[in-house]
């Protein structure tokens, strides 16, 4: 297993850690007795499916920079019942009449949620509360009172309706957005209650869900392609390893453009040496400073 970013498909029913464990077992089989750094690039709930990123080796240093990438989901929203988890496995906590819903009314209901808003995560989310994931407290029956988070919803549109039962939604959002919370809040705004019965992550940035049983590797310029880059000479690498800065030019533009109007992330500049991503660089005072070295390159 070579260092890099892997596009994998998480099926319904599995946890994100199930994929991590499978990668760990494969890494141990290919490199007996040697530890391989592994991390997934964003949790998917067990009831959800779709694209899960796996970062292997030095690529784990890219984890924090994936948060700002646009994520695309398809969700089935069930009208008439709010559950305590926001999904089909939760306990009903409110039921209402959804017979008055129309496509026009649902279009109008979406508009206030676009852009930057405050959103309360689900009680069964992985958000930390007192240093512990909220879902653990909720599963023990403890009261969970999470503060709102600032989140960003770029686009949202209804793909189809089966009213008054359900509707299918496609949305693009920034990392940290909870689609379960959107369904809950839509149901409350409409007065009928709502929850998710299905959720699929179809893309993160330029990377698409490879589908069940498939896996795709990404290296070099395919990594963090929405950020600018700079080619590094041997002298540049030597200076950066000593903690020194290098000239900020010549910079190359991003290899992939964000959707129009999407907030520009304050990501690093990628430093490439001999075709590999070797450094993450921070622009400061007209120069580039070493932020992280990806030992051996990716």
C-alpha positions as CSV (number, residue, x, y, z in Angstrom):
1,X,0.0,0.0,0.0
2,X,1.7,3.2,-1.2
3,X,1.3,6.6,0.6
4,X,-1.4,8.7,-0.9
5,X,-5.1,9.5,-1.0
6,X,-7.6,6.7,-1.7
7,X,-11.2,7.1,-2.9
8,X,-13.3,4.3,-1.5
9,X,-17.0,3.6,-1.2
10,X,-18.6,3.0,2.2
11,X,-21.7,0.9,2.1
12,X,-24.8,1.3,4.1
13,X,-24.5,-0.3,7.5
14,X,-20.8,-0.1,7.9
15,X,-19.0,2.5,10.1
16,X,-16.3,4.7,8.7
17,X,-13.9,2.9,11.1
18,X,-14.7,-0.3,9.4
19,X,-12.9,1.0,6.3
20,X,-10.0,2.2,8.4
21,X,-9.7,-1.2,10.0
22,X,-9.7,-2.9,6.5
23,X,-6.9,-0.6,5.4
24,X,-4.9,-1.3,8.6
25,X,-5.2,-5.0,8.0
26,X,-4.0,-4.6,4.4
27,X,-1.1,-2.4,5.5
28,X,0.0,-4.9,8.1
29,X,-0.1,-7.7,5.6
30,X,2.0,-5.8,3.1
31,X,4.4,-4.3,5.7
32,X,4.6,-6.8,8.6
33,X,5.8,-5.3,11.8
34,X,5.8,-1.8,10.5
35,X,3.1,0.8,11.5
36,X,1.4,2.7,8.7
37,X,-0.3,6.0,9.5
38,X,-3.9,6.0,8.4
39,X,-6.9,8.3,8.8
40,X,-10.2,8.8,7.0
41,X,-11.1,12.1,5.6
42,X,-14.5,12.7,7.0
43,X,-17.1,10.5,8.8
44,X,-20.1,9.0,7.2
45,X,-22.9,7.8,9.5
46,X,-23.6,4.1,9.4
47,X,-27.0,4.6,7.6
48,X,-25.2,6.6,4.9
49,X,-23.1,5.5,1.9
50,X,-20.8,6.9,-0.6
51,X,-17.4,8.5,-1.0
52,X,-15.0,8.0,1.9
53,X,-11.4,9.4,1.6
54,X,-8.6,7.4,3.1
55,X,-5.2,9.1,3.8
56,X,-2.2,6.8,4.0
57,X,1.3,7.6,5.2
58,X,2.5,11.2,4.9
59,X,-0.8,12.0,3.2
60,X,-2.4,12.0,6.7
61,X,-1.0,15.6,7.0
62,X,-3.6,16.7,4.4
63,X,-6.5,15.9,6.8
64,X,-7.1,19.4,8.2
65,X,-7.1,20.9,4.7
66,X,-9.9,18.7,3.4
67,X,-12.5,20.4,5.6
68,X,-12.9,23.4,3.4
69,X,-13.5,21.4,0.2
70,X,-17.0,21.3,-1.2
71,X,-18.9,18.1,-0.5
72,X,-21.9,16.9,-2.5
73,X,-24.7,14.8,-1.1
74,X,-28.0,13.2,-2.2
75,X,-30.5,12.8,0.6
76,X,-34.0,11.4,0.9
77,X,-36.1,13.5,3.4
78,X,-39.1,11.8,5.0
79,X,-41.9,14.2,5.9
80,X,-44.2,14.0,8.9
81,X,-41.8,12.6,11.6
82,X,-38.8,14.1,13.4
83,X,-36.6,11.6,15.1
84,X,-34.1,12.1,18.0
85,X,-31.2,11.1,15.7
86,X,-32.4,12.8,12.6
87,X,-32.4,9.5,10.6
88,X,-34.6,6.5,10.1
89,X,-33.1,4.6,13.1
90,X,-34.1,7.2,15.6
91,X,-37.0,7.4,18.0
92,X,-39.9,9.6,16.9
93,X,-40.1,12.8,18.9
94,X,-42.6,14.8,16.8
95,X,-45.2,14.0,14.2
96,X,-47.1,16.4,12.0
97,X,-49.3,16.8,9.0
98,X,-47.4,17.0,5.7
99,X,-50.4,16.9,3.3
100,X,-50.1,20.7,2.6
101,X,-46.5,20.4,1.3
102,X,-46.0,21.5,-2.4
103,X,-42.8,21.7,-4.5
104,X,-43.1,25.5,-4.5
105,X,-43.4,25.6,-0.7
106,X,-40.4,23.3,-0.3
107,X,-38.3,25.5,-2.7
108,X,-39.2,28.5,-0.5
109,X,-38.3,26.6,2.7
110,X,-34.8,25.9,1.4
111,X,-33.8,29.5,0.8
112,X,-33.1,30.6,4.4
113,X,-30.6,27.8,4.8
114,X,-28.3,28.8,1.9
115,X,-25.0,30.5,2.7
116,X,-23.4,30.9,6.1
117,X,-25.8,30.0,9.0
118,X,-25.8,28.7,12.5
119,X,-26.7,25.0,12.8
120,X,-27.1,22.8,15.9
121,X,-25.5,19.4,15.3
122,X,-27.5,16.2,16.0
123,X,-27.2,14.8,19.5
124,X,-25.8,11.6,17.9
125,X,-23.0,13.4,16.0
126,X,-19.3,13.0,16.5
127,X,-19.0,16.6,17.8
128,X,-17.0,16.7,21.0
129,X,-18.7,17.6,24.3
130,X,-16.5,17.6,27.3
131,X,-13.8,15.9,25.3
132,X,-16.1,13.0,24.3
133,X,-18.1,12.5,21.1
134,X,-21.7,13.5,21.7
135,X,-23.1,10.3,20.3
136,X,-21.5,8.3,23.2
137,X,-23.3,10.4,25.8
138,X,-26.6,10.2,23.8
139,X,-26.3,6.4,23.6
140,X,-25.8,6.3,27.4
141,X,-29.1,8.2,27.8
142,X,-27.3,11.4,29.0
143,X,-28.6,14.9,28.1
144,X,-26.8,16.3,25.1
145,X,-26.9,20.1,24.5
146,X,-24.6,21.0,21.7
147,X,-24.0,24.7,20.9
148,X,-24.6,25.8,17.3
149,X,-21.8,25.8,14.7
150,X,-21.2,28.1,11.8
151,X,-21.8,26.1,8.7
152,X,-22.0,26.8,4.9
153,X,-24.5,25.5,2.4
154,X,-23.5,26.5,-1.1
155,X,-26.4,25.0,-3.2
156,X,-29.5,22.9,-2.6
157,X,-32.1,21.7,-5.0
158,X,-34.9,19.2,-4.9
159,X,-34.3,16.4,-7.4
160,X,-37.8,14.8,-7.0
161,X,-40.9,14.6,-4.8
162,X,-43.2,11.9,-3.6
163,X,-45.4,14.1,-1.6
164,X,-46.6,14.1,1.1
165,X,-44.3,11.2,1.9
166,X,-40.8,12.2,0.9
167,X,-38.5,14.3,-1.3
168,X,-35.0,13.8,-2.7
169,X,-32.5,16.6,-2.2
170,X,-29.1,17.4,-3.7
171,X,-26.8,19.8,-1.9
172,X,-23.2,21.1,-1.9
173,X,-21.8,22.2,1.4
174,X,-18.6,22.8,3.3
175,X,-17.1,20.3,5.8
176,X,-18.8,20.3,9.2
177,X,-22.3,20.5,7.7
178,X,-24.9,18.1,9.0
179,X,-27.5,17.0,6.5
180,X,-29.5,15.4,9.3
181,X,-29.8,18.8,11.0
182,X,-31.0,20.4,7.7
183,X,-33.8,17.8,7.5
184,X,-34.7,18.4,11.1
185,X,-34.7,22.1,10.7
186,X,-36.7,22.0,7.4
187,X,-39.3,19.8,9.2
188,X,-39.6,22.3,12.0
189,X,-39.8,25.3,9.7
190,X,-42.6,23.6,7.8
191,X,-44.3,22.4,11.0
192,X,-44.6,18.8,10.0
193,X,-41.3,17.3,11.2
194,X,-38.8,15.5,9.0
195,X,-35.8,13.1,9.1
196,X,-33.4,11.4,6.6
197,X,-34.1,7.9,5.4
198,X,-31.1,7.8,3.1
199,X,-27.9,9.8,2.5
200,X,-25.2,9.4,-0.1
201,X,-22.0,11.4,-0.5
202,X,-21.3,11.6,-4.2
203,X,-18.2,13.9,-4.3
204,X,-15.6,15.8,-2.3
205,X,-14.0,18.5,-4.4
206,X,-13.0,16.9,-7.7
207,X,-13.2,13.4,-6.4
208,X,-16.2,11.2,-7.2
209,X,-17.6,8.2,-5.4
210,X,-15.9,5.2,-7.2
211,X,-18.9,2.9,-6.4
212,X,-19.2,-0.3,-4.4
213,X,-16.1,-2.5,-4.4
214,X,-13.9,0.1,-6.2
215,X,-10.9,2.0,-5.0
216,X,-8.9,4.7,-6.7
217,X,-5.5,6.1,-5.7
218,X,-4.5,9.8,-6.0
219,X,-1.0,11.2,-5.8
220,X,1.0,14.3,-6.7
221,X,-0.9,17.1,-8.3
222,X,-4.2,15.4,-7.7
223,X,-3.9,16.2,-4.0
224,X,-5.5,19.5,-2.7
225,X,-5.9,20.6,-6.3
226,X,-7.9,23.7,-5.3
227,X,-4.7,25.3,-3.9
228,X,-1.8,27.0,-5.7
229,X,1.6,25.3,-6.0
230,X,5.3,25.9,-6.5
231,X,8.0,23.7,-8.0
232,X,10.9,23.2,-5.6
233,X,14.5,22.9,-6.4
234,X,17.0,20.8,-4.4
235,X,18.2,24.1,-2.9
236,X,14.6,25.0,-1.9
237,X,14.1,21.7,-0.2
238,X,17.4,22.2,1.7
239,X,16.4,25.6,2.9
240,X,12.9,24.5,3.9
241,X,14.3,21.6,5.9
242,X,16.3,24.1,7.9
243,X,13.2,26.2,8.6
244,X,14.1,28.9,6.2
245,X,11.8,30.7,3.8
246,X,11.9,30.6,0.0
247,X,10.8,33.0,-2.7
248,X,7.0,33.1,-3.2
249,X,7.3,33.0,-7.0
250,X,6.8,31.5,-9.4
251,X,3.5,30.3,-8.2
252,X,1.2,28.0,-10.3
253,X,-2.6,28.4,-10.1
254,X,-4.8,25.7,-8.7
255,X,-5.3,22.5,-10.8
256,X,-9.0,22.5,-10.0
257,X,-11.4,25.4,-9.7
258,X,-13.9,25.6,-6.9
259,X,-17.6,26.1,-7.8
260,X,-18.4,29.7,-8.7
261,X,-19.1,31.7,-5.5
262,X,-17.8,29.1,-3.2
263,X,-15.7,30.5,-0.3
264,X,-12.0,30.4,-1.1
265,X,-10.2,28.2,1.5
266,X,-7.2,29.6,3.2
267,X,-5.2,26.5,2.4
268,X,-1.5,26.0,2.0
269,X,0.7,26.4,-1.1
270,X,1.7,22.9,-2.3
271,X,5.4,22.4,-2.8
272,X,6.4,19.8,-5.4
273,X,9.8,18.2,-5.7
274,X,10.5,15.7,-8.5
275,X,6.8,15.3,-9.2
276,X,5.8,14.5,-5.6
277,X,4.0,16.7,-3.0
278,X,6.8,17.2,-0.5
279,X,5.9,20.4,1.5
280,X,2.9,22.3,2.6
281,X,3.9,26.0,2.6
282,X,2.5,29.0,4.3
283,X,2.7,32.4,2.6
284,X,3.9,35.1,4.9
285,X,5.7,38.5,4.5
286,X,6.1,37.9,0.7
287,X,7.8,34.6,1.1
288,X,6.9,30.9,1.6
289,X,7.6,29.2,4.9
290,X,7.6,25.5,5.7
291,X,4.4,24.4,7.4
292,X,4.6,20.6,7.0
293,X,7.1,18.3,5.3
294,X,5.6,15.1,3.7
295,X,8.6,12.9,4.2
296,X,9.3,10.9,1.1
297,X,6.7,12.8,-0.8
298,X,3.2,11.7,-1.9
